Amino acid sequence: MKNEKMPTQKKKPVPVAKLTPAHECTKKKDVMKGGDVFADCSFTSLGLHPGLCEQLKGSRLPTYRFVLLNLVAYFFFQIEGIFGWFSAERLGFEVPTQVQAQAIPVVLTGRHVLVNAATGTGKTIAYLAPIIHQLQKIDPRIQRSDGTFALVIVPTRELCMQVYEILQKLLHRFHWIVPGYIMGGENRSKEKARLRKGISILVGTPGRLLDHLKNTSSFSHANLRWMVFDEADRILELGFGKDIEEILDTLCTRKDGSVDGKRQNLLLSATLNEKVNRLAKISLENPVMLGLGERLTQLETMVEQTGSLKSVNNEDLGDASIVEHSTDFRLPVQLIQTYAKVPCGSRLAILLSVLKHLFEKEGSNKIVVFFSTCDSVDFHYKLLSEFCWAPYEQLVGESKQKFLRCKTFRLHGNMEQEDRKTTFQSFKTEKSALLLSTDVSARGLDIPKVRCIIQYDSPGEATEYVHRVGRTARLDKRGDSLLFLQPVEIDYLKDLEKHGVKLTEYPLMKVLDSFPLYGKKFHAKNFVTLDAHPWVLSLQNALESFVSTEANINKLAKNTYCSWIRAYTAHRGELKSIFMVKKLHLGHVAKSFALKEQPSLVVKSLQRQGKKRKRDQRQKGLIKKRKVIIRT
């Protein structure tokens, strides 16, 4: 579309304290610190198009439309399919969340926005809804040939697909606005063809987006009005910092390099750090900051004094205009956070016991278990899919059956793109299932009804802990999280406490006592340690026997053992003093992968690494050679 088609609107100063009734209903408390997730207002009061509000709320059709739908369904004998499809087109928000109630009116004003909010608070709708509202107002209607108007950049392929699916549902009544996505792993030629036809709102990962900006001449972005950085901290943590700067330069969307001054940049993140701070400085101009505690209060106070957003500039706010590193993290108040101190050699047996307990306790349960490596995901997936054990067989001659009788999925970055997509969609639709995953699932993904998050391998940085547990307790729903720690890693709790995250101890002994072995029940007072519990000992022996007899799983266990140790040595900064390989008993680490003996290859590898490190240090002059004194 040519630039003259765009409606020119005069920017009027809008008092922040009186944006809408929705804003007033959230002003009474800091909405990002906890409390109620939903606001005391409606989407209509936020100024959104009625059709868009209907798609968000998912209210019922008028009676005459239901009659028509029933007639069509009768003739095509697909009543259930049609109704299922129709209901899937709506998102089911009865009222906006607090984040949406604050962000949507501000985005509609055209200001640059920085949103810092807890996971699972509806940030995706907070930017998509106002963008769609503004696009549908353009007269004459936009066309595919007009190119891209809005660009949403996300860190992972799964999040890219999720945002695209939400976008499709929101655009159900605005068919002339075309959504699309581009990401690594997809067919580049097909993406190029879609870009040539035109995509109004484009969702993409940074690497593939930059590739098309450089090499796809038919990619039209002259009418670009919005650029959104969703999960900005993760984008930068994955090493896309230089790509983002190139994208900003190519599109001329730096705050000091905009072509026409009409472009609006939005930055959203659940955690803030120095990298996000730098991105905000180069991409946001005089931003409105939402969810920043005292800084947000400071902004509102100054607006009340000056009377408008426009008069509150960077000089007035000083360093608060772009937020510096925040120490405390915001987590949902309905999230119950626990930890379990587990001996290294008993980790696998106790993980399986906890999973069995959770699935037997509740028939409908969805659980995500996080691992540090792709090999670890593959090993545990293979083990759980095939391991059979009958704990009572000596007593009643019972036949062996699968230890965990639930649907199990795996997800990690080394899987083919089609497999990743299928796994993600399948797990979302299951009522009860187990997902084994790396951190590829830790950011932004909205998986319905996940009740529990288990962090079997430590997340490392505290920010990663926040995003992992953020897959549960979403939108005011209850959720649980469990962090596995070895006795030598227990100081990690202190690192989390520095960020305002406090965990309580999980009643592990009570769970183990609930399993009868050979018809007997046990009591915690009879056992000093977890690894001496009869249930744990019996299960560990069964696991080791199974792995030793299965050649494929045994080989996978050894490979996983090696990759796990390499990942363990990769912790950075202050965490190196907590997660030290030297503190571990490598024989016990081997038992955590059901190996009876420690693979000798790892010991030799560690010795070679140590010798190489010392040799490199000598060459740099860091280690002085000892003088040899020969006495005569």
HELIX and SHEET records of a PDB file:
HELIX    1   1 ASN A    3  LYS A    5  5                                   3    
HELIX    2   2 VAL A   16  LYS A   18  5                                   3    
HELIX    3   3 PRO A   21  THR A   26  1                                   6    
HELIX    4   4 THR A   44  LEU A   46  5                                   3    
HELIX    5   5 PRO A   50  LYS A   57  1                                   8    
HELIX    6   6 THR A   63  PHE A   76  1                                  14    
HELIX    7   7 ILE A   79  ALA A   88  1                                  10    
HELIX    8   8 GLN A   98  LEU A  108  1                                  11    
HELIX    9   9 LYS A  123  LYS A  137  1                                  15    
HELIX   10  10 ARG A  144  ASP A  146  5                                   3    
HELIX   11  11 ARG A  157  LEU A  170  1                                  14    
HELIX   12  12 ARG A  188  LYS A  197  1                                  10    
HELIX   13  13 PRO A  206  ASN A  215  1                                  10    
HELIX   14  14 ALA A  232  GLU A  237  1                                   6    
HELIX   15  15 GLY A  241  LEU A  251  1                                  11    
HELIX   16  16 GLU A  274  SER A  283  1                                  10    
HELIX   17  17 GLU A  294  THR A  306  1                                  13    
HELIX   18  18 ASN A  314  LEU A  317  1                                   4    
HELIX   19  19 GLY A  318  SER A  321  5                                   4    
HELIX   20  20 CYS A  344  SER A  346  5                                   3    
HELIX   21  21 ARG A  347  LYS A  361  1                                  15    
HELIX   22  22 CYS A  374  GLU A  386  1                                  13    
HELIX   23  23 GLU A  393  VAL A  396  1                                   4    
HELIX   24  24 GLN A  417  THR A  429  1                                  13    
HELIX   25  25 ASP A  439  SER A  441  5                                   3    
HELIX   26  26 ALA A  462  VAL A  469  1                                   8    
HELIX   27  27 PRO A  487  GLU A  489  5                                   3    
HELIX   28  28 TYR A  492  GLU A  497  1                                   6    
HELIX   29  29 LEU A  508  ASP A  513  1                                   6    
HELIX   30  30 ALA A  524  ASN A  526  5                                   3    
HELIX   31  31 LEU A  530  ALA A  532  5                                   3    
HELIX   32  32 PRO A  534  THR A  549  1                                  16    
HELIX   33  33 ALA A  551  TYR A  568  1                                  18    
HELIX   34  34 GLY A  573  SER A  577  5                                   5    
HELIX   35  35 VAL A  581  LYS A  583  5                                   3    
HELIX   36  36 LEU A  586  LYS A  591  1                                   6    
HELIX   37  37 SER A  600  GLN A  619  1                                  20    
SHEET    1   A 7 PRO A 179  ILE A 182  0                                        
SHEET    2   A 7 ILE A 201  GLY A 204  1                                        
SHEET    3   A 7 ALA A 150  ILE A 153  1                                        
SHEET    4   A 7 TRP A 226  PHE A 229  1                                        
SHEET    5   A 7 GLN A 264  SER A 269  1                                        
SHEET    6   A 7 VAL A 113  ASN A 116  1                                        
SHEET    7   A 7 VAL A 288  LEU A 290  1                                        
SHEET    1   B 7 LYS A 407  LEU A 411  0                                        
SHEET    2   B 7 ALA A 433  SER A 437  1                                        
SHEET    3   B 7 LYS A 366  PHE A 370  1                                        
SHEET    4   B 7 CYS A 452  GLN A 455  1                                        
SHEET    5   B 7 GLY A 479  LEU A 485  1                                        
SHEET    6   B 7 LEU A 335  LYS A 341  1                                        
SHEET    7   B 7 THR A 504  GLU A 505  1                                        
END                                                                             
